[in-house]
Amino acid sequence: MPLQAPPGAPTMVIRRTAFESSGLTRTMLDTRLNLTPDEFRVEGGLVAIGPIHEEPSLIALIEELEGLGLRYFDDFFELSGNWPEWLKLFATG
């Protein structure tokens, strides 16, 4: 089933295999980002984190993913959230 990306704030989408091989855990991200159950979703080959409302948190997450050897666009991607509320976006991998 596709993961919905809400408007208004960025959502980080990571390939599930890349997330699992990175050593990151949901607990680590929950602690850092104060995620609700709906802000960390796994479906098929994707992990969706967000929306992430604080830009410094988003930047820190991108830097951490890159520091763990993940590559932007190949392993993870930020959906900006910059679309109108009447438009619904879904991601699947």
HTML snippet that shows the backbone in 3Dmol.js (N, CA, C, O; Angstrom):
<script src="https://3Dmol.org/build/3Dmol-min.js"></script>
<div id="view" style="width:600px;height:400px;position:relative"></div>
<script>
const pdb = `
ATOM      1  N   MET A   1       0.841  -1.177   0.000  1.00  0.00           N
ATOM      2  CA  MET A   1       0.000   0.000   0.000  1.00  0.00           C
ATOM      3  C   MET A   1       0.892   1.248   0.000  1.00  0.00           C
ATOM      4  O   MET A   1       1.865   1.295   0.752  1.00  0.00           O
ATOM      5  N   PRO A   2       0.593   2.235  -0.805  1.00  0.00           N
ATOM      6  CA  PRO A   2       1.409   3.465  -0.836  1.00  0.00           C
ATOM      7  C   PRO A   2       1.336   4.232   0.482  1.00  0.00           C
ATOM      8  O   PRO A   2       0.332   4.182   1.192  1.00  0.00           O
ATOM      9  N   LEU A   3       2.415   4.938   0.792  1.00  0.00           N
ATOM     10  CA  LEU A   3       2.481   5.797   1.972  1.00  0.00           C
ATOM     11  C   LEU A   3       2.064   7.214   1.588  1.00  0.00           C
ATOM     12  O   LEU A   3       2.533   7.753   0.586  1.00  0.00           O
ATOM     13  N   GLN A   4       1.199   7.805   2.372  1.00  0.00           N
ATOM     14  CA  GLN A   4       0.772   9.172   2.092  1.00  0.00           C
ATOM     15  C   GLN A   4       1.796  10.157   2.639  1.00  0.00           C
ATOM     16  O   GLN A   4       2.303   9.994   3.749  1.00  0.00           O
ATOM     17  N   ALA A   5       2.094  11.184   1.841  1.00  0.00           N
ATOM     18  CA  ALA A   5       2.995  12.267   2.259  1.00  0.00           C
ATOM     19  C   ALA A   5       2.141  13.507   2.499  1.00  0.00           C
ATOM     20  O   ALA A   5       1.571  14.054   1.555  1.00  0.00           O
ATOM     21  N   PRO A   6       2.046  13.957   3.744  1.00  0.00           N
ATOM     22  CA  PRO A   6       1.207  15.109   4.047  1.00  0.00           C
ATOM     23  C   PRO A   6       1.825  16.425   3.570  1.00  0.00           C
ATOM     24  O   PRO A   6       3.047  16.545   3.492  1.00  0.00           O
ATOM     25  N   PRO A   7       0.981  17.409   3.250  1.00  0.00           N
ATOM     26  CA  PRO A   7       1.496  18.718   2.845  1.00  0.00           C
ATOM     27  C   PRO A   7       1.921  19.540   4.055  1.00  0.00           C
ATOM     28  O   PRO A   7       1.564  19.227   5.190  1.00  0.00           O
ATOM     29  N   GLY A   8       2.683  20.588   3.800  1.00  0.00           N
ATOM     30  CA  GLY A   8       3.003  21.554   4.833  1.00  0.00           C
ATOM     31  C   GLY A   8       4.363  21.419   5.482  1.00  0.00           C
ATOM     32  O   GLY A   8       4.877  22.397   6.024  1.00  0.00           O
ATOM     33  N   ALA A   9       4.962  20.241   5.447  1.00  0.00           N
ATOM     34  CA  ALA A   9       6.282  20.035   6.040  1.00  0.00           C
ATOM     35  C   ALA A   9       6.923  18.838   5.352  1.00  0.00           C
ATOM     36  O   ALA A   9       6.219  17.969   4.836  1.00  0.00           O
ATOM     37  N   PRO A  10       8.241  18.784   5.340  1.00  0.00           N
ATOM     38  CA  PRO A  10       8.934  17.703   4.638  1.00  0.00           C
ATOM     39  C   PRO A  10       8.706  16.322   5.262  1.00  0.00           C
ATOM     40  O   PRO A  10       8.523  16.182   6.472  1.00  0.00           O
ATOM     41  N   THR A  11       8.723  15.325   4.401  1.00  0.00           N
ATOM     42  CA  THR A  11       8.718  13.924   4.790  1.00  0.00           C
ATOM     43  C   THR A  11       9.954  13.280   4.174  1.00  0.00           C
ATOM     44  O   THR A  11      10.217  13.444   2.982  1.00  0.00           O
ATOM     45  N   MET A  12      10.710  12.551   4.985  1.00  0.00           N
ATOM     46  CA  MET A  12      11.887  11.842   4.493  1.00  0.00           C
ATOM     47  C   MET A  12      11.465  10.438   4.104  1.00  0.00           C
ATOM     48  O   MET A  12      10.860   9.717   4.897  1.00  0.00           O
ATOM     49  N   VAL A  13      11.786  10.056   2.877  1.00  0.00           N
ATOM     50  CA  VAL A  13      11.487   8.707   2.389  1.00  0.00           C
ATOM     51  C   VAL A  13      12.828   8.006   2.172  1.00  0.00           C
ATOM     52  O   VAL A  13      13.701   8.508   1.466  1.00  0.00           O
ATOM     53  N   ILE A  14      12.971   6.834   2.794  1.00  0.00           N
ATOM     54  CA  ILE A  14      14.225   6.085   2.742  1.00  0.00           C
ATOM     55  C   ILE A  14      13.922   4.676   2.237  1.00  0.00           C
ATOM     56  O   ILE A  14      12.933   4.062   2.636  1.00  0.00           O
ATOM     57  N   ARG A  15      14.772   4.180   1.368  1.00  0.00           N
ATOM     58  CA  ARG A  15      14.638   2.777   0.978  1.00  0.00           C
ATOM     59  C   ARG A  15      14.796   1.921   2.220  1.00  0.00           C
ATOM     60  O   ARG A  15      15.705   2.135   3.023  1.00  0.00           O
ATOM     61  N   ARG A  16      13.925   0.969   2.370  1.00  0.00           N
ATOM     62  CA  ARG A  16      13.941   0.127   3.571  1.00  0.00           C
ATOM     63  C   ARG A  16      15.267  -0.608   3.727  1.00  0.00           C
ATOM     64  O   ARG A  16      15.787  -0.705   4.838  1.00  0.00           O
ATOM     65  N   THR A  17      15.813  -1.118   2.653  1.00  0.00           N
ATOM     66  CA  THR A  17      17.097  -1.831   2.743  1.00  0.00           C
ATOM     67  C   THR A  17      18.208  -0.895   3.197  1.00  0.00           C
ATOM     68  O   THR A  17      19.076  -1.300   3.971  1.00  0.00           O
ATOM     69  N   ALA A  18      18.197   0.349   2.727  1.00  0.00           N
ATOM     70  CA  ALA A  18      19.206   1.328   3.131  1.00  0.00           C
ATOM     71  C   ALA A  18      19.042   1.684   4.606  1.00  0.00           C
ATOM     72  O   ALA A  18      20.029   1.801   5.332  1.00  0.00           O
ATOM     73  N   PHE A  19      17.801   1.856   5.047  1.00  0.00           N
ATOM     74  CA  PHE A  19      17.541   2.172   6.455  1.00  0.00           C
ATOM     75  C   PHE A  19      18.047   1.042   7.341  1.00  0.00           C
ATOM     76  O   PHE A  19      18.743   1.284   8.327  1.00  0.00           O
ATOM     77  N   GLU A  20      17.700  -0.184   6.991  1.00  0.00           N
ATOM     78  CA  GLU A  20      18.084  -1.326   7.811  1.00  0.00           C
ATOM     79  C   GLU A  20      19.597  -1.530   7.844  1.00  0.00           C
ATOM     80  O   GLU A  20      20.141  -1.927   8.874  1.00  0.00           O
ATOM     81  N   SER A  21      20.274  -1.266   6.744  1.00  0.00           N
ATOM     82  CA  SER A  21      21.728  -1.465   6.717  1.00  0.00           C
ATOM     83  C   SER A  21      22.488  -0.304   7.371  1.00  0.00           C
ATOM     84  O   SER A  21      23.675  -0.439   7.671  1.00  0.00           O
ATOM     85  N   SER A  22      21.822   0.830   7.594  1.00  0.00           N
ATOM     86  CA  SER A  22      22.491   2.006   8.150  1.00  0.00           C
ATOM     87  C   SER A  22      22.792   1.882   9.634  1.00  0.00           C
ATOM     88  O   SER A  22      23.685   2.560  10.141  1.00  0.00           O
ATOM     89  N   GLY A  23      22.066   1.032  10.333  1.00  0.00           N
ATOM     90  CA  GLY A  23      22.236   0.927  11.778  1.00  0.00           C
ATOM     91  C   GLY A  23      21.288   1.819  12.559  1.00  0.00           C
ATOM     92  O   GLY A  23      21.234   1.735  13.786  1.00  0.00           O
ATOM     93  N   LEU A  24      20.542   2.669  11.872  1.00  0.00           N
ATOM     94  CA  LEU A  24      19.549   3.502  12.546  1.00  0.00           C
ATOM     95  C   LEU A  24      18.397   2.632  13.021  1.00  0.00           C
ATOM     96  O   LEU A  24      18.116   1.579  12.448  1.00  0.00           O
ATOM     97  N   THR A  25      17.733   3.089  14.081  1.00  0.00           N
ATOM     98  CA  THR A  25      16.543   2.404  14.567  1.00  0.00           C
ATOM     99  C   THR A  25      15.419   3.422  14.738  1.00  0.00           C
ATOM    100  O   THR A  25      15.649   4.628  14.822  1.00  0.00           O
ATOM    101  N   ARG A  26      14.229   2.909  14.786  1.00  0.00           N
ATOM    102  CA  ARG A  26      13.090   3.790  15.014  1.00  0.00           C
ATOM    103  C   ARG A  26      13.226   4.494  16.361  1.00  0.00           C
ATOM    104  O   ARG A  26      12.904   5.676  16.482  1.00  0.00           O
ATOM    105  N   THR A  27      13.699   3.773  17.363  1.00  0.00           N
ATOM    106  CA  THR A  27      13.859   4.363  18.694  1.00  0.00           C
ATOM    107  C   THR A  27      14.795   5.562  18.652  1.00  0.00           C
ATOM    108  O   THR A  27      14.523   6.584  19.282  1.00  0.00           O
ATOM    109  N   MET A  28      15.896   5.445  17.914  1.00  0.00           N
ATOM    110  CA  MET A  28      16.842   6.560  17.799  1.00  0.00           C
ATOM    111  C   MET A  28      16.158   7.778  17.183  1.00  0.00           C
ATOM    112  O   MET A  28      16.338   8.902  17.653  1.00  0.00           O
ATOM    113  N   LEU A  29      15.382   7.554  16.142  1.00  0.00           N
ATOM    114  CA  LEU A  29      14.709   8.670  15.474  1.00  0.00           C
ATOM    115  C   LEU A  29      13.570   9.219  16.314  1.00  0.00           C
ATOM    116  O   LEU A  29      13.358  10.431  16.345  1.00  0.00           O
ATOM    117  N   ASP A  30      12.834   8.353  16.994  1.00  0.00           N
ATOM    118  CA  ASP A  30      11.761   8.810  17.883  1.00  0.00           C
ATOM    119  C   ASP A  30      12.302   9.754  18.942  1.00  0.00           C
ATOM    120  O   ASP A  30      11.707  10.793  19.226  1.00  0.00           O
ATOM    121  N   THR A  31      13.437   9.382  19.525  1.00  0.00           N
ATOM    122  CA  THR A  31      14.051  10.198  20.571  1.00  0.00           C
ATOM    123  C   THR A  31      14.459  11.565  20.027  1.00  0.00           C
ATOM    124  O   THR A  31      14.215  12.590  20.663  1.00  0.00           O
ATOM    125  N   ARG A  32      15.074  11.574  18.859  1.00  0.00           N
ATOM    126  CA  ARG A  32      15.578  12.812  18.272  1.00  0.00           C
ATOM    127  C   ARG A  32      14.481  13.715  17.743  1.00  0.00           C
ATOM    128  O   ARG A  32      14.541  14.934  17.902  1.00  0.00           O
ATOM    129  N   LEU A  33      13.473  13.114  17.112  1.00  0.00           N
ATOM    130  CA  LEU A  33      12.478  13.912  16.399  1.00  0.00           C
ATOM    131  C   LEU A  33      11.120  13.970  17.093  1.00  0.00           C
ATOM    132  O   LEU A  33      10.209  14.635  16.600  1.00  0.00           O
ATOM    133  N   ASN A  34      10.967  13.288  18.224  1.00  0.00           N
ATOM    134  CA  ASN A  34       9.672  13.232  18.923  1.00  0.00           C
ATOM    135  C   ASN A  34       8.548  12.796  17.992  1.00  0.00           C
ATOM    136  O   ASN A  34       7.530  13.479  17.879  1.00  0.00           O
ATOM    137  N   LEU A  35       8.729  11.676  17.335  1.00  0.00           N
ATOM    138  CA  LEU A  35       7.764  11.210  16.347  1.00  0.00           C
ATOM    139  C   LEU A  35       6.548  10.573  17.006  1.00  0.00           C
ATOM    140  O   LEU A  35       6.654   9.903  18.034  1.00  0.00           O
ATOM    141  N   THR A  36       5.398  10.795  16.394  1.00  0.00           N
ATOM    142  CA  THR A  36       4.187  10.082  16.788  1.00  0.00           C
ATOM    143  C   THR A  36       4.157   8.773  16.005  1.00  0.00           C
ATOM    144  O   THR A  36       4.921   8.621  15.052  1.00  0.00           O
ATOM    145  N   PRO A  37       3.302   7.827  16.376  1.00  0.00           N
ATOM    146  CA  PRO A  37       3.221   6.577  15.614  1.00  0.00           C
ATOM    147  C   PRO A  37       2.932   6.795  14.128  1.00  0.00           C
ATOM    148  O   PRO A  37       3.396   6.019  13.293  1.00  0.00           O
ATOM    149  N   ASP A  38       2.181   7.829  13.788  1.00  0.00           N
ATOM    150  CA  ASP A  38       1.848   8.110  12.388  1.00  0.00           C
ATOM    151  C   ASP A  38       2.985   8.791  11.631  1.00  0.00           C
ATOM    152  O   ASP A  38       2.906   8.937  10.411  1.00  0.00           O
ATOM    153  N   GLU A  39       4.033   9.209  12.324  1.00  0.00           N
ATOM    154  CA  GLU A  39       5.135   9.923  11.674  1.00  0.00           C
ATOM    155  C   GLU A  39       6.332   9.024  11.367  1.00  0.00           C
ATOM    156  O   GLU A  39       7.371   9.500  10.909  1.00  0.00           O
ATOM    157  N   PHE A  40       6.184   7.748  11.616  1.00  0.00           N
ATOM    158  CA  PHE A  40       7.184   6.756  11.213  1.00  0.00           C
ATOM    159  C   PHE A  40       6.409   5.581  10.642  1.00  0.00           C
ATOM    160  O   PHE A  40       5.781   4.816  11.374  1.00  0.00           O
ATOM    161  N   ARG A  41       6.464   5.451   9.326  1.00  0.00           N
ATOM    162  CA  ARG A  41       5.679   4.407   8.667  1.00  0.00           C
ATOM    163  C   ARG A  41       6.580   3.559   7.782  1.00  0.00           C
ATOM    164  O   ARG A  41       7.500   4.070   7.142  1.00  0.00           O
ATOM    165  N   VAL A  42       6.310   2.275   7.752  1.00  0.00           N
ATOM    166  CA  VAL A  42       7.046   1.343   6.907  1.00  0.00           C
ATOM    167  C   VAL A  42       6.024   0.607   6.062  1.00  0.00           C
ATOM    168  O   VAL A  42       5.039   0.075   6.574  1.00  0.00           O
ATOM    169  N   GLU A  43       6.266   0.584   4.781  1.00  0.00           N
ATOM    170  CA  GLU A  43       5.377  -0.126   3.869  1.00  0.00           C
ATOM    171  C   GLU A  43       6.201  -0.641   2.706  1.00  0.00           C
ATOM    172  O   GLU A  43       6.854   0.131   2.003  1.00  0.00           O
ATOM    173  N   GLY A  44       6.168  -1.936   2.509  1.00  0.00           N
ATOM    174  CA  GLY A  44       6.928  -2.517   1.404  1.00  0.00           C
ATOM    175  C   GLY A  44       8.399  -2.157   1.518  1.00  0.00           C
ATOM    176  O   GLY A  44       9.033  -2.421   2.540  1.00  0.00           O
ATOM    177  N   GLY A  45       8.937  -1.558   0.475  1.00  0.00           N
ATOM    178  CA  GLY A  45      10.349  -1.219   0.434  1.00  0.00           C
ATOM    179  C   GLY A  45      10.688   0.181   0.908  1.00  0.00           C
ATOM    180  O   GLY A  45      11.805   0.651   0.694  1.00  0.00           O
ATOM    181  N   LEU A  46       9.728   0.868   1.560  1.00  0.00           N
ATOM    182  CA  LEU A  46       9.969   2.256   1.960  1.00  0.00           C
ATOM    183  C   LEU A  46       9.746   2.485   3.449  1.00  0.00           C
ATOM    184  O   LEU A  46       8.929   1.826   4.091  1.00  0.00           O
ATOM    185  N   VAL A  47      10.508   3.450   3.974  1.00  0.00           N
ATOM    186  CA  VAL A  47      10.306   3.994   5.311  1.00  0.00           C
ATOM    187  C   VAL A  47      10.021   5.475   5.121  1.00  0.00           C
ATOM    188  O   VAL A  47      10.785   6.172   4.453  1.00  0.00           O
ATOM    189  N   ALA A  48       8.932   5.960   5.700  1.00  0.00           N
ATOM    190  CA  ALA A  48       8.582   7.389   5.619  1.00  0.00           C
ATOM    191  C   ALA A  48       8.658   7.980   7.022  1.00  0.00           C
ATOM    192  O   ALA A  48       8.057   7.461   7.962  1.00  0.00           O
ATOM    193  N   ILE A  49       9.403   9.068   7.148  1.00  0.00           N
ATOM    194  CA  ILE A  49       9.584   9.752   8.428  1.00  0.00           C
ATOM    195  C   ILE A  49       9.077  11.174   8.275  1.00  0.00           C
ATOM    196  O   ILE A  49       9.587  11.942   7.459  1.00  0.00           O
ATOM    197  N   GLY A  50       8.083  11.513   9.056  1.00  0.00           N
ATOM    198  CA  GLY A  50       7.578  12.873   9.001  1.00  0.00           C
ATOM    199  C   GLY A  50       6.070  12.932   8.953  1.00  0.00           C
ATOM    200  O   GLY A  50       5.375  11.916   8.939  1.00  0.00           O
ATOM    201  N   PRO A  51       5.599  14.150   8.930  1.00  0.00           N
ATOM    202  CA  PRO A  51       6.307  15.364   8.564  1.00  0.00           C
ATOM    203  C   PRO A  51       7.298  15.815   9.644  1.00  0.00           C
ATOM    204  O   PRO A  51       7.086  15.625  10.842  1.00  0.00           O
ATOM    205  N   ILE A  52       8.377  16.415   9.170  1.00  0.00           N
ATOM    206  CA  ILE A  52       9.411  16.963  10.044  1.00  0.00           C
ATOM    207  C   ILE A  52       9.254  18.477  10.013  1.00  0.00           C
ATOM    208  O   ILE A  52       9.556  19.123   9.009  1.00  0.00           O
ATOM    209  N   HIS A  53       8.777  19.037  11.126  1.00  0.00           N
ATOM    210  CA  HIS A  53       8.390  20.448  11.153  1.00  0.00           C
ATOM    211  C   HIS A  53       9.537  21.410  11.417  1.00  0.00           C
ATOM    212  O   HIS A  53       9.413  22.603  11.139  1.00  0.00           O
ATOM    213  N   GLU A  54      10.640  20.924  11.941  1.00  0.00           N
ATOM    214  CA  GLU A  54      11.754  21.817  12.268  1.00  0.00           C
ATOM    215  C   GLU A  54      12.883  21.618  11.264  1.00  0.00           C
ATOM    216  O   GLU A  54      13.426  20.520  11.141  1.00  0.00           O
ATOM    217  N   GLU A  55      13.232  22.679  10.550  1.00  0.00           N
ATOM    218  CA  GLU A  55      14.271  22.587   9.516  1.00  0.00           C
ATOM    219  C   GLU A  55      15.615  22.105  10.060  1.00  0.00           C
ATOM    220  O   GLU A  55      16.267  21.293   9.403  1.00  0.00           O
ATOM    221  N   PRO A  56      16.061  22.573  11.240  1.00  0.00           N
ATOM    222  CA  PRO A  56      17.335  22.052  11.754  1.00  0.00           C
ATOM    223  C   PRO A  56      17.309  20.529  11.954  1.00  0.00           C
ATOM    224  O   PRO A  56      18.323  19.863  11.746  1.00  0.00           O
ATOM    225  N   SER A  57      16.169  19.982  12.352  1.00  0.00           N
ATOM    226  CA  SER A  57      16.050  18.531  12.530  1.00  0.00           C
ATOM    227  C   SER A  57      16.153  17.814  11.196  1.00  0.00           C
ATOM    228  O   SER A  57      16.768  16.752  11.107  1.00  0.00           O
ATOM    229  N   LEU A  58      15.558  18.384  10.160  1.00  0.00           N
ATOM    230  CA  LEU A  58      15.628  17.798   8.822  1.00  0.00           C
ATOM    231  C   LEU A  58      17.065  17.807   8.308  1.00  0.00           C
ATOM    232  O   LEU A  58      17.548  16.807   7.777  1.00  0.00           O
ATOM    233  N   ILE A  59      17.736  18.931   8.466  1.00  0.00           N
ATOM    234  CA  ILE A  59      19.128  19.054   8.012  1.00  0.00           C
ATOM    235  C   ILE A  59      20.019  18.063   8.768  1.00  0.00           C
ATOM    236  O   ILE A  59      20.876  17.411   8.170  1.00  0.00           O
ATOM    237  N   ALA A  60      19.815  17.954  10.073  1.00  0.00           N
ATOM    238  CA  ALA A  60      20.614  17.020  10.877  1.00  0.00           C
ATOM    239  C   ALA A  60      20.366  15.579  10.436  1.00  0.00           C
ATOM    240  O   ALA A  60      21.298  14.775  10.405  1.00  0.00           O
ATOM    241  N   LEU A  61      19.122  15.242  10.097  1.00  0.00           N
ATOM    242  CA  LEU A  61      18.817  13.886   9.636  1.00  0.00           C
ATOM    243  C   LEU A  61      19.492  13.595   8.302  1.00  0.00           C
ATOM    244  O   LEU A  61      20.051  12.515   8.111  1.00  0.00           O
ATOM    245  N   ILE A  62      19.444  14.545   7.386  1.00  0.00           N
ATOM    246  CA  ILE A  62      20.118  14.369   6.089  1.00  0.00           C
ATOM    247  C   ILE A  62      21.617  14.171   6.301  1.00  0.00           C
ATOM    248  O   ILE A  62      22.214  13.272   5.708  1.00  0.00           O
ATOM    249  N   GLU A  63      22.225  15.002   7.138  1.00  0.00           N
ATOM    250  CA  GLU A  63      23.662  14.881   7.402  1.00  0.00           C
ATOM    251  C   GLU A  63      23.990  13.541   8.048  1.00  0.00           C
ATOM    252  O   GLU A  63      25.014  12.933   7.736  1.00  0.00           O
ATOM    253  N   GLU A  64      23.124  13.079   8.950  1.00  0.00           N
ATOM    254  CA  GLU A  64      23.374  11.794   9.598  1.00  0.00           C
ATOM    255  C   GLU A  64      23.282  10.649   8.586  1.00  0.00           C
ATOM    256  O   GLU A  64      24.129   9.756   8.574  1.00  0.00           O
ATOM    257  N   LEU A  65      22.256  10.681   7.743  1.00  0.00           N
ATOM    258  CA  LEU A  65      22.110   9.632   6.734  1.00  0.00           C
ATOM    259  C   LEU A  65      23.317   9.599   5.800  1.00  0.00           C
ATOM    260  O   LEU A  65      23.832   8.528   5.479  1.00  0.00           O
ATOM    261  N   GLU A  66      23.762  10.770   5.370  1.00  0.00           N
ATOM    262  CA  GLU A  66      24.942  10.825   4.499  1.00  0.00           C
ATOM    263  C   GLU A  66      26.189  10.353   5.243  1.00  0.00           C
ATOM    264  O   GLU A  66      27.041   9.684   4.658  1.00  0.00           O
ATOM    265  N   GLY A  67      26.304  10.692   6.515  1.00  0.00           N
ATOM    266  CA  GLY A  67      27.434  10.253   7.322  1.00  0.00           C
ATOM    267  C   GLY A  67      27.475   8.741   7.510  1.00  0.00           C
ATOM    268  O   GLY A  67      28.538   8.160   7.730  1.00  0.00           O
ATOM    269  N   LEU A  68      26.310   8.115   7.422  1.00  0.00           N
ATOM    270  CA  LEU A  68      26.226   6.657   7.534  1.00  0.00           C
ATOM    271  C   LEU A  68      26.441   5.966   6.195  1.00  0.00           C
ATOM    272  O   LEU A  68      26.350   4.743   6.093  1.00  0.00           O
ATOM    273  N   GLY A  69      26.731   6.768   5.164  1.00  0.00           N
ATOM    274  CA  GLY A  69      27.026   6.201   3.848  1.00  0.00           C
ATOM    275  C   GLY A  69      25.839   6.131   2.905  1.00  0.00           C
ATOM    276  O   GLY A  69      25.974   5.626   1.790  1.00  0.00           O
ATOM    277  N   LEU A  70      24.669   6.627   3.325  1.00  0.00           N
ATOM    278  CA  LEU A  70      23.523   6.637   2.424  1.00  0.00           C
ATOM    279  C   LEU A  70      23.652   7.814   1.467  1.00  0.00           C
ATOM    280  O   LEU A  70      24.203   8.859   1.813  1.00  0.00           O
ATOM    281  N   ARG A  71      23.142   7.629   0.279  1.00  0.00           N
ATOM    282  CA  ARG A  71      23.274   8.666  -0.750  1.00  0.00           C
ATOM    283  C   ARG A  71      21.924   9.285  -1.065  1.00  0.00           C
ATOM    284  O   ARG A  71      20.933   8.602  -1.324  1.00  0.00           O
ATOM    285  N   TYR A  72      21.933  10.635  -1.031  1.00  0.00           N
ATOM    286  CA  TYR A  72      20.715  11.371  -1.355  1.00  0.00           C
ATOM    287  C   TYR A  72      20.269  11.001  -2.766  1.00  0.00           C
ATOM    288  O   TYR A  72      21.088  10.924  -3.681  1.00  0.00           O
ATOM    289  N   PHE A  73      19.023  10.784  -2.931  1.00  0.00           N
ATOM    290  CA  PHE A  73      18.349  10.437  -4.166  1.00  0.00           C
ATOM    291  C   PHE A  73      18.456   8.952  -4.471  1.00  0.00           C
ATOM    292  O   PHE A  73      17.479   8.368  -4.939  1.00  0.00           O
ATOM    293  N   ASP A  74      19.598   8.311  -4.229  1.00  0.00           N
ATOM    294  CA  ASP A  74      19.725   6.869  -4.455  1.00  0.00           C
ATOM    295  C   ASP A  74      19.122   6.068  -3.305  1.00  0.00           C
ATOM    296  O   ASP A  74      18.463   5.053  -3.533  1.00  0.00           O
ATOM    297  N   ASP A  75      19.346   6.520  -2.064  1.00  0.00           N
ATOM    298  CA  ASP A  75      18.882   5.789  -0.886  1.00  0.00           C
ATOM    299  C   ASP A  75      17.771   6.501  -0.116  1.00  0.00           C
ATOM    300  O   ASP A  75      16.953   5.853   0.537  1.00  0.00           O
ATOM    301  N   PHE A  76      17.739   7.813  -0.191  1.00  0.00           N
ATOM    302  CA  PHE A  76      16.705   8.573   0.519  1.00  0.00           C
ATOM    303  C   PHE A  76      16.387   9.845  -0.247  1.00  0.00           C
ATOM    304  O   PHE A  76      17.159  10.310  -1.086  1.00  0.00           O
ATOM    305  N   PHE A  77      15.221  10.389   0.073  1.00  0.00           N
ATOM    306  CA  PHE A  77      14.751  11.569  -0.641  1.00  0.00           C
ATOM    307  C   PHE A  77      13.805  12.340   0.258  1.00  0.00           C
ATOM    308  O   PHE A  77      13.016  11.748   0.996  1.00  0.00           O
ATOM    309  N   GLU A  78      13.883  13.641   0.196  1.00  0.00           N
ATOM    310  CA  GLU A  78      13.022  14.514   0.990  1.00  0.00           C
ATOM    311  C   GLU A  78      11.886  15.026   0.107  1.00  0.00           C
ATOM    312  O   GLU A  78      12.122  15.698  -0.897  1.00  0.00           O
ATOM    313  N   LEU A  79      10.659  14.702   0.490  1.00  0.00           N
ATOM    314  CA  LEU A  79       9.493  15.300  -0.156  1.00  0.00           C
ATOM    315  C   LEU A  79       9.204  16.593   0.596  1.00  0.00           C
ATOM    316  O   LEU A  79       8.924  16.562   1.794  1.00  0.00           O
ATOM    317  N   SER A  80       9.267  17.710  -0.084  1.00  0.00           N
ATOM    318  CA  SER A  80       9.268  19.025   0.560  1.00  0.00           C
ATOM    319  C   SER A  80       8.007  19.359   1.339  1.00  0.00           C
ATOM    320  O   SER A  80       8.065  20.147   2.284  1.00  0.00           O
ATOM    321  N   GLY A  81       6.883  18.790   0.973  1.00  0.00           N
ATOM    322  CA  GLY A  81       5.622  19.173   1.604  1.00  0.00           C
ATOM    323  C   GLY A  81       5.057  20.449   1.032  1.00  0.00           C
ATOM    324  O   GLY A  81       4.030  20.941   1.502  1.00  0.00           O
ATOM    325  N   ASN A  82       5.718  20.996   0.017  1.00  0.00           N
ATOM    326  CA  ASN A  82       5.323  22.269  -0.577  1.00  0.00           C
ATOM    327  C   ASN A  82       4.311  22.040  -1.699  1.00  0.00           C
ATOM    328  O   ASN A  82       4.617  22.237  -2.875  1.00  0.00           O
ATOM    329  N   TRP A  83       3.111  21.625  -1.320  1.00  0.00           N
ATOM    330  CA  TRP A  83       2.017  21.479  -2.275  1.00  0.00           C
ATOM    331  C   TRP A  83       0.723  21.816  -1.541  1.00  0.00           C
ATOM    332  O   TRP A  83       0.682  21.803  -0.311  1.00  0.00           O
ATOM    333  N   PRO A  84      -0.326  22.115  -2.290  1.00  0.00           N
ATOM    334  CA  PRO A  84      -1.578  22.529  -1.646  1.00  0.00           C
ATOM    335  C   PRO A  84      -2.250  21.380  -0.903  1.00  0.00           C
ATOM    336  O   PRO A  84      -2.057  20.211  -1.234  1.00  0.00           O
ATOM    337  N   GLU A  85      -3.039  21.733   0.102  1.00  0.00           N
ATOM    338  CA  GLU A  85      -3.717  20.735   0.927  1.00  0.00           C
ATOM    339  C   GLU A  85      -4.691  19.871   0.129  1.00  0.00           C
ATOM    340  O   GLU A  85      -4.955  18.730   0.509  1.00  0.00           O
ATOM    341  N   TRP A  86      -5.221  20.393  -0.959  1.00  0.00           N
ATOM    342  CA  TRP A  86      -6.195  19.622  -1.740  1.00  0.00           C
ATOM    343  C   TRP A  86      -5.540  18.534  -2.589  1.00  0.00           C
ATOM    344  O   TRP A  86      -6.232  17.689  -3.157  1.00  0.00           O
ATOM    345  N   LEU A  87      -4.202  18.553  -2.677  1.00  0.00           N
ATOM    346  CA  LEU A  87      -3.478  17.553  -3.462  1.00  0.00           C
ATOM    347  C   LEU A  87      -2.951  16.461  -2.531  1.00  0.00           C
ATOM    348  O   LEU A  87      -2.311  16.765  -1.525  1.00  0.00           O
ATOM    349  N   LYS A  88      -3.206  15.219  -2.850  1.00  0.00           N
ATOM    350  CA  LYS A  88      -2.724  14.094  -2.039  1.00  0.00           C
ATOM    351  C   LYS A  88      -1.611  13.393  -2.797  1.00  0.00           C
ATOM    352  O   LYS A  88      -1.785  13.038  -3.963  1.00  0.00           O
ATOM    353  N   LEU A  89      -0.460  13.187  -2.148  1.00  0.00           N
ATOM    354  CA  LEU A  89       0.670  12.491  -2.728  1.00  0.00           C
ATOM    355  C   LEU A  89       0.916  11.184  -1.985  1.00  0.00           C
ATOM    356  O   LEU A  89       0.829  11.120  -0.759  1.00  0.00           O
ATOM    357  N   PHE A  90       1.222  10.154  -2.749  1.00  0.00           N
ATOM    358  CA  PHE A  90       1.498   8.855  -2.195  1.00  0.00           C
ATOM    359  C   PHE A  90       2.811   8.343  -2.769  1.00  0.00           C
ATOM    360  O   PHE A  90       3.134   8.603  -3.928  1.00  0.00           O
ATOM    361  N   ALA A  91       3.569   7.610  -1.947  1.00  0.00           N
ATOM    362  CA  ALA A  91       4.847   7.046  -2.406  1.00  0.00           C
ATOM    363  C   ALA A  91       4.798   5.525  -2.250  1.00  0.00           C
ATOM    364  O   ALA A  91       4.230   4.994  -1.296  1.00  0.00           O
ATOM    365  N   THR A  92       5.403   4.856  -3.204  1.00  0.00           N
ATOM    366  CA  THR A  92       5.536   3.408  -3.139  1.00  0.00           C
ATOM    367  C   THR A  92       6.862   3.023  -3.743  1.00  0.00           C
ATOM    368  O   THR A  92       7.386   3.735  -4.600  1.00  0.00           O
ATOM    369  N   GLY A  93       7.406   1.921  -3.315  1.00  0.00           N
ATOM    370  CA  GLY A  93       8.705   1.535  -3.837  1.00  0.00           C
ATOM    371  C   GLY A  93       8.711   0.107  -4.321  1.00  0.00           C
ATOM    372  O   GLY A  93       9.737  -0.380  -4.795  1.00  0.00           O
TER     373      GLY A  93
END
`;
const viewer = $3Dmol.createViewer("view");
viewer.addModel(pdb, "pdb");
viewer.setStyle({}, {cartoon: {color: "spectrum"}});
viewer.zoomTo();
viewer.render();
</script>
